[in-house]
């Protein structure tokens, strides 16, 4: 097990994804969608970090919330693409990264659930 949440690769990738979303939307004038996308992106690594500092059972719950934020961000990226707020190429890259992070989160959830079951 990682000694801190900062050691988790999924947390690092979540932070990079958040920064990418902020950079992509820096000039965006659609403040409603921009705010929602930034919030869902930041929620991913934030929930990983918060859960890590709690009990093992809580950590799983926070990982599930982070996974939900990945899905929320993907939905917002699809919408942003359809309304021509961002390009398909930009969206595809972030959607792919979000899907990979989501798979990593599911793997971590499964691992932690197995550890709890074996106690």
N, C-alpha and C positions, 0 to 999 in steps of 0.2 A: 504494500500500500504506500502511496505517496505520503511524504511526511508533512506536506502542506498542500493546500489547494493550488498554489502557484506551480507546483510540480506536475499537475495533471495536464496532459497534452490537450484534452478536450477543453479545459478552461483557457489555455493559451490560444487555441483556435477560435474559441468563442470571442475572446478579446479582439483578435485580429479581424473577425467578421464584423464586430461592432464598429471598429475604426473604419473599415471599408464602407460601411453604410453611412457613417458620418461624413466621410470624404465625398462619397458619391452624391450626397444630398446637400452639400455645403451651399450651393447656389439655388436650391429648390425654394420656390415661392408658395408651394402648396403646403402651408404650415400644418394643417390637420394630418395629412398622410405622412408628412415628414416626421412629425412628432411621434405618431404611432409606430412608424418603422424604427426610429431610433430607440424608442422605449422597448420594443420587443427584442431588438438586437442586444441592447444592454442587459436585458433581463436574463439572457442565456448565461453569460459568465457570472453575473451577479448571483443567480440562484445556485449555481454550482458552488461558489465561494461560501454563501451563507449556509447552505446545507452541510458542507464539509465541516463547518465549525460547530455543528449540532450533533445530536445522537445519530447512530447508524440508521435507525428507522426514519428519522427526519431527513437524513441525507438522501435516501431513496425518494422520499416525497418531493424534495427540492429538485432532484434530477428529473423527475417526471414533469415538474413545472417548467424546467428549462427546455425539455423536449417539446412541450406545448408551445413555448415561445418560438422555437425553431419553425414549427408549423405556421404559427401566426405570421412570422416574418416572411415565410415563403408565399403565403396568401397575399400579403401586401406587395411583395415583389411582382407577382403575377398581375395584380391590379395596376401597379405603377407602370408596368410595361404596356398594358392595354390602353392606358390613357396617355401614352407617349411621354411619361415623366422621365423614364430611363430607357436605354436601348435594350434590345433583346440580348445582345452579347453581354452587357453588364449584368442584367438580370440572371441570365443562365449561369454565369460564374458564381454569383452569390447563392443562387438556388442550389447549385451542386454542392457548394461548401456547407450550406445549411443541412442538406440531406446527409452528408458525411458526418457532420457533428451530431445529428440526430441518431445515426447508427452507432456512433461512439457512446452516446448517452445511454442508448438501450443496452449496449454491451456492459456498461458500468452498472446500470440498474440490475441486470441479470446477475452479474457477479456479486453485487452487494446483497441481493436477495438470497442467493445461494449461501453466502457467508452467514447471514442471519439464521437461515434454516439449519445450518450445521452447528449452531451454538447450543 
